[in-house]
Amino acid sequence: MPTEPEESLNELFGAVARRLRHSSMEALAPWQVSPSHLRAMSLIAKHETIRPSELADHLRITPRSVTEVVDGLEERHLVRRGPDRDDRRATRVSLTSRGEAVMAAVRAARAAEAETVFGQLSARDRAHLRRILGKLTASGDGEVGAGSPPD
């Protein structure tokens, strides 16, 4: 069986990634949440409450940029700032109940979109794809698709 050139795998993978990105953008549209805002909200949800400096570190952006992200989310009542119990000079960011509801709705919409794409695969093919993608993710720095260039 002839081996496909690497470009072919790259092109196929890129086409699927573009399709997922496009469907993800469509899924986010009703809530007017950008992918970067969603990523910030996901991290805030994961940590329940987080300092803006920690959020900037996780997002790999500058503190000034994270301030703009948090400001935008706060203006839309998706997050709130509150005091840090351990350091009264610091603030912490958490999701509001509206932010939690938007996160739940976005997750459901994205899951439905992913099902449209991956639903074409058999359970066995999905298991193989999950294993392969897990292997590719583990072989890097754990940040596949995070937007950072490879070392």
Phi and psi restraints in degrees (value plus and minus 20) as a CYANA .aco file:
   2 PRO   PHI     -88.6   -48.6
   2 PRO   PSI     125.7   165.7
   3 THR   PHI    -105.5   -65.5
   3 THR   PSI     114.1   154.1
   4 GLU   PHI     -95.7   -55.7
   4 GLU   PSI     124.8   164.8
   5 PRO   PHI     -84.8   -44.8
   5 PRO   PSI     132.4   172.4
   6 GLU   PHI     -75.4   -35.4
   6 GLU   PSI     -57.1   -17.1
   7 GLU   PHI     -77.3   -37.3
   7 GLU   PSI     -56.6   -16.6
   8 SER   PHI     -83.8   -43.8
   8 SER   PSI     -65.5   -25.5
   9 LEU   PHI     -82.4   -42.4
   9 LEU   PSI     -64.0   -24.0
  10 ASN   PHI     -80.2   -40.2
  10 ASN   PSI     -63.6   -23.6
  11 GLU   PHI     -85.3   -45.3
  11 GLU   PSI     -64.0   -24.0
  12 LEU   PHI     -84.5   -44.5
  12 LEU   PSI     -65.3   -25.3
  13 PHE   PHI     -83.2   -43.2
  13 PHE   PSI     -63.1   -23.1
  14 GLY   PHI     -81.0   -41.0
  14 GLY   PSI     -60.1   -20.1
  15 ALA   PHI     -84.1   -44.1
  15 ALA   PSI     -62.1   -22.1
  16 VAL   PHI     -86.6   -46.6
  16 VAL   PSI     -62.4   -22.4
  17 ALA   PHI     -81.6   -41.6
  17 ALA   PSI     -62.4   -22.4
  18 ARG   PHI     -83.2   -43.2
  18 ARG   PSI     -61.3   -21.3
  19 ARG   PHI     -82.4   -42.4
  19 ARG   PSI     -63.5   -23.5
  20 LEU   PHI     -85.0   -45.0
  20 LEU   PSI     -61.5   -21.5
  21 ARG   PHI     -81.7   -41.7
  21 ARG   PSI     -64.8   -24.8
  22 HIS   PHI     -83.2   -43.2
  22 HIS   PSI     -66.7   -26.7
  23 SER   PHI     -86.8   -46.8
  23 SER   PSI     -52.1   -12.1
  24 SER   PHI     -86.4   -46.4
  24 SER   PSI     -61.8   -21.8
  25 MET   PHI     -82.0   -42.0
  25 MET   PSI     -61.0   -21.0
  26 GLU   PHI     -83.8   -43.8
  26 GLU   PSI     -58.8   -18.8
  27 ALA   PHI     -87.2   -47.2
  27 ALA   PSI     -50.5   -10.5
  28 LEU   PHI    -102.2   -62.2
  28 LEU   PSI     -41.3    -1.3
  29 ALA   PHI     -73.4   -33.4
  29 ALA   PSI     -65.7   -25.7
  30 PRO   PHI     -80.0   -40.0
  30 PRO   PSI     -45.1    -5.1
  31 TRP   PHI    -121.5   -81.5
  31 TRP   PSI     -19.6    20.4
  32 GLN   PHI      29.5    69.5
  32 GLN   PSI      27.4    67.4
  33 VAL   PHI    -133.5   -93.5
  33 VAL   PSI     105.7   145.7
  34 SER   PHI     -99.3   -59.3
  34 SER   PSI     141.1   181.1
  35 PRO   PHI     -77.4   -37.4
  35 PRO   PSI     -57.4   -17.4
  36 SER   PHI     -89.1   -49.1
  36 SER   PSI     -56.8   -16.8
  37 HIS   PHI     -86.7   -46.7
  37 HIS   PSI     -60.1   -20.1
  38 LEU   PHI     -84.0   -44.0
  38 LEU   PSI     -61.1   -21.1
  39 ARG   PHI     -81.9   -41.9
  39 ARG   PSI     -62.7   -22.7
  40 ALA   PHI     -82.9   -42.9
  40 ALA   PSI     -65.3   -25.3
  41 MET   PHI     -82.6   -42.6
  41 MET   PSI     -57.7   -17.7
  42 SER   PHI     -83.0   -43.0
  42 SER   PSI     -61.9   -21.9
  43 LEU   PHI     -87.6   -47.6
  43 LEU   PSI     -60.6   -20.6
  44 ILE   PHI     -82.2   -42.2
  44 ILE   PSI     -64.3   -24.3
  45 ALA   PHI     -81.3   -41.3
  45 ALA   PSI     -62.3   -22.3
  46 LYS   PHI     -80.6   -40.6
  46 LYS   PSI     -60.7   -20.7
  47 HIS   PHI    -111.9   -71.9
  47 HIS   PSI     -29.2    10.8
  48 GLU   PHI      49.2    89.2
  48 GLU   PSI     -65.4   -25.4
  49 THR   PHI    -169.9  -129.9
  49 THR   PSI     119.8   159.8
  50 ILE   PHI    -169.9  -129.9
  50 ILE   PSI     125.2   165.2
  51 ARG   PHI     -93.2   -53.2
  51 ARG   PSI     125.3   165.3
  52 PRO   PHI     -76.2   -36.2
  52 PRO   PSI     -56.1   -16.1
  53 SER   PHI     -84.9   -44.9
  53 SER   PSI     -58.5   -18.5
  54 GLU   PHI     -87.6   -47.6
  54 GLU   PSI     -58.9   -18.9
  55 LEU   PHI     -82.4   -42.4
  55 LEU   PSI     -62.8   -22.8
  56 ALA   PHI     -80.2   -40.2
  56 ALA   PSI     -62.3   -22.3
  57 ASP   PHI     -81.2   -41.2
  57 ASP   PSI     -66.6   -26.6
  58 HIS   PHI     -84.3   -44.3
  58 HIS   PSI     -57.9   -17.9
  59 LEU   PHI    -103.2   -63.2
  59 LEU   PSI     -30.4     9.6
  60 ARG   PHI      38.6    78.6
  60 ARG   PSI      26.1    66.1
  61 ILE   PHI    -149.5  -109.5
  61 ILE   PSI     148.0   188.0
  62 THR   PHI     -94.5   -54.5
  62 THR   PSI     136.2   176.2
  63 PRO   PHI     -76.1   -36.1
  63 PRO   PSI     -58.0   -18.0
  64 ARG   PHI     -82.1   -42.1
  64 ARG   PSI     -62.1   -22.1
  65 SER   PHI     -86.7   -46.7
  65 SER   PSI     -58.1   -18.1
  66 VAL   PHI     -87.9   -47.9
  66 VAL   PSI     -52.0   -12.0
  67 THR   PHI     -81.7   -41.7
  67 THR   PSI     -62.2   -22.2
  68 GLU   PHI     -84.8   -44.8
  68 GLU   PSI     -60.7   -20.7
  69 VAL   PHI     -82.6   -42.6
  69 VAL   PSI     -69.4   -29.4
  70 VAL   PHI     -84.4   -44.4
  70 VAL   PSI     -61.2   -21.2
  71 ASP   PHI     -77.5   -37.5
  71 ASP   PSI     -66.0   -26.0
  72 GLY   PHI     -82.6   -42.6
  72 GLY   PSI     -60.9   -20.9
  73 LEU   PHI     -90.7   -50.7
  73 LEU   PSI     -56.5   -16.5
  74 GLU   PHI     -89.3   -49.3
  74 GLU   PSI     -59.0   -19.0
  75 GLU   PHI     -80.0   -40.0
  75 GLU   PSI     -50.8   -10.8
  76 ARG   PHI    -115.0   -75.0
  76 ARG   PSI      -9.6    30.4
  77 HIS   PHI      42.0    82.0
  77 HIS   PSI      12.5    52.5
  78 LEU   PHI    -116.3   -76.3
  78 LEU   PSI     -46.3    -6.3
  79 VAL   PHI    -154.9  -114.9
  79 VAL   PSI     144.1   184.1
  80 ARG   PHI    -157.3  -117.3
  80 ARG   PSI     129.6   169.6
  81 ARG   PHI    -116.4   -76.4
  81 ARG   PSI     125.1   165.1
  82 GLY   PHI    -168.6  -128.6
  82 GLY   PSI     150.9   190.9
  83 PRO   PHI     -90.5   -50.5
  83 PRO   PSI     132.6   172.6
  84 ASP   PHI    -112.8   -72.8
  84 ASP   PSI     101.6   141.6
  85 ARG   PHI     -83.6   -43.6
  85 ARG   PSI     -47.1    -7.1
  86 ASP   PHI    -109.0   -69.0
  86 ASP   PSI     -38.7     1.3
  87 ASP   PHI    -169.4  -129.4
  87 ASP   PSI      83.1   123.1
  88 ARG   PHI     -86.0   -46.0
  88 ARG   PSI     -33.2     6.8
  89 ARG   PHI    -101.1   -61.1
  89 ARG   PSI     -38.5     1.5
  90 ALA   PHI    -118.6   -78.6
  90 ALA   PSI     140.1   180.1
  91 THR   PHI    -139.3   -99.3
  91 THR   PSI     141.3   181.3
  92 ARG   PHI    -147.8  -107.8
  92 ARG   PSI     132.9   172.9
  93 VAL   PHI    -136.1   -96.1
  93 VAL   PSI     116.8   156.8
  94 SER   PHI    -160.9  -120.9
  94 SER   PSI     141.6   181.6
  95 LEU   PHI     -95.3   -55.3
  95 LEU   PSI     124.8   164.8
  96 THR   PHI    -102.6   -62.6
  96 THR   PSI     153.8   193.8
  97 SER   PHI     -83.8   -43.8
  97 SER   PSI     -53.9   -13.9
  98 ARG   PHI     -85.9   -45.9
  98 ARG   PSI     -61.7   -21.7
  99 GLY   PHI     -81.1   -41.1
  99 GLY   PSI     -61.1   -21.1
 100 GLU   PHI     -84.6   -44.6
 100 GLU   PSI     -59.9   -19.9
 101 ALA   PHI     -86.5   -46.5
 101 ALA   PSI     -61.0   -21.0
 102 VAL   PHI     -84.2   -44.2
 102 VAL   PSI     -62.8   -22.8
 103 MET   PHI     -79.8   -39.8
 103 MET   PSI     -64.0   -24.0
 104 ALA   PHI     -84.2   -44.2
 104 ALA   PSI     -63.0   -23.0
 105 ALA   PHI     -86.7   -46.7
 105 ALA   PSI     -60.7   -20.7
 106 VAL   PHI     -85.9   -45.9
 106 VAL   PSI     -63.3   -23.3
 107 ARG   PHI     -78.7   -38.7
 107 ARG   PSI     -63.6   -23.6
 108 ALA   PHI     -84.8   -44.8
 108 ALA   PSI     -62.7   -22.7
 109 ALA   PHI     -85.6   -45.6
 109 ALA   PSI     -61.7   -21.7
 110 ARG   PHI     -87.4   -47.4
 110 ARG   PSI     -57.0   -17.0
 111 ALA   PHI     -84.2   -44.2
 111 ALA   PSI     -60.0   -20.0
 112 ALA   PHI     -85.5   -45.5
 112 ALA   PSI     -60.6   -20.6
 113 GLU   PHI     -84.9   -44.9
 113 GLU   PSI     -62.6   -22.6
 114 ALA   PHI     -83.8   -43.8
 114 ALA   PSI     -56.5   -16.5
 115 GLU   PHI     -84.3   -44.3
 115 GLU   PSI     -55.3   -15.3
 116 THR   PHI     -81.4   -41.4
 116 THR   PSI     -62.2   -22.2
 117 VAL   PHI     -95.4   -55.4
 117 VAL   PSI     -73.9   -33.9
 118 PHE   PHI    -104.6   -64.6
 118 PHE   PSI     -33.4     6.6
 119 GLY   PHI     -83.4   -43.4
 119 GLY   PSI     -36.0     4.0
 120 GLN   PHI     -93.2   -53.2
 120 GLN   PSI     -36.2     3.8
 121 LEU   PHI    -112.9   -72.9
 121 LEU   PSI     128.7   168.7
 122 SER   PHI     -91.7   -51.7
 122 SER   PSI     145.1   185.1
 123 ALA   PHI     -78.6   -38.6
 123 ALA   PSI     -57.9   -17.9
 124 ARG   PHI     -86.5   -46.5
 124 ARG   PSI     -64.7   -24.7
 125 ASP   PHI     -82.7   -42.7
 125 ASP   PSI     -59.9   -19.9
 126 ARG   PHI     -81.4   -41.4
 126 ARG   PSI     -63.2   -23.2
 127 ALA   PHI     -82.5   -42.5
 127 ALA   PSI     -61.6   -21.6
 128 HIS   PHI     -84.9   -44.9
 128 HIS   PSI     -64.4   -24.4
 129 LEU   PHI     -83.2   -43.2
 129 LEU   PSI     -62.4   -22.4
 130 ARG   PHI     -80.5   -40.5
 130 ARG   PSI     -63.4   -23.4
 131 ARG   PHI     -83.9   -43.9
 131 ARG   PSI     -64.9   -24.9
 132 ILE   PHI     -85.3   -45.3
 132 ILE   PSI     -67.0   -27.0
 133 LEU   PHI     -84.6   -44.6
 133 LEU   PSI     -57.7   -17.7
 134 GLY   PHI     -81.7   -41.7
 134 GLY   PSI     -59.8   -19.8
 135 LYS   PHI     -85.7   -45.7
 135 LYS   PSI     -63.2   -23.2
 136 LEU   PHI     -85.0   -45.0
 136 LEU   PSI     -59.0   -19.0
 137 THR   PHI     -85.8   -45.8
 137 THR   PSI     -65.0   -25.0
 138 ALA   PHI     -87.8   -47.8
 138 ALA   PSI     -46.4    -6.4
 139 SER   PHI     -97.0   -57.0
 139 SER   PSI     -35.0     5.0
 140 GLY   PHI    -118.4   -78.4
 140 GLY   PSI    -165.8  -125.8
 141 ASP   PHI    -116.1   -76.1
 141 ASP   PSI      -6.0    34.0
 142 GLY   PHI      62.7   102.7
 142 GLY   PSI     -17.1    22.9
 143 GLU   PHI    -138.9   -98.9
 143 GLU   PSI      16.6    56.6
 144 VAL   PHI     -77.1   -37.1
 144 VAL   PSI     109.8   149.8
 145 GLY   PHI      60.1   100.1
 145 GLY   PSI     -13.2    26.8
 146 ALA   PHI     -99.7   -59.7
 146 ALA   PSI     -26.4    13.6
 147 GLY   PHI      74.0   114.0
 147 GLY   PSI     -21.4    18.6
 148 SER   PHI    -113.2   -73.2
 148 SER   PSI     121.0   161.0
 149 PRO   PHI     -88.6   -48.6
 149 PRO   PSI     130.4   170.4
 150 PRO   PHI     -88.0   -48.0
 150 PRO   PSI     133.7   173.7
